Amino acid sequence: MMSSEVWRKRYTYRGVPYEIACVDHKKHFGEAMNKIGRHYVLEYVRDAEVFKRVNEVLHRLRLHDDWLWEDTMHLNQENWNDEEMINWLHERAREDIDFVLDKAERLLSERHDSEMDKLKGVILDVVLYKGDKSER
């Protein structure tokens, strides 16, 4: 826990753990950044190497950036209360976990199929290419 953390709690959705931490702005930034002087951070569980790998693979494959990581320091959230911020992070966590468990493999397969179709089309173009008259 960083020194500016007020608390950190672990939650589980569909068997996948994640954490939400409350961060005090005055300790972290030296001043309040919103009306309540704190924000919240969603993070994957750092002590489980598997979740770090999930995040890295999703990022490398360009399927998902910042899996199970989000914060409530966005401009449109400056007037949100604690409950709104925490609920929003729980929603982000559920979406990220659902993505990995239900959608990532299908999206990669669809993208792979699309890329394969493009490659086949290019190969066919090469095979059928007759050249223009200036090459003869």
Order of alpha helices (4+ residues) and beta strands (2+ residues): beta-beta-alpha-beta-alpha-beta-alpha-alpha
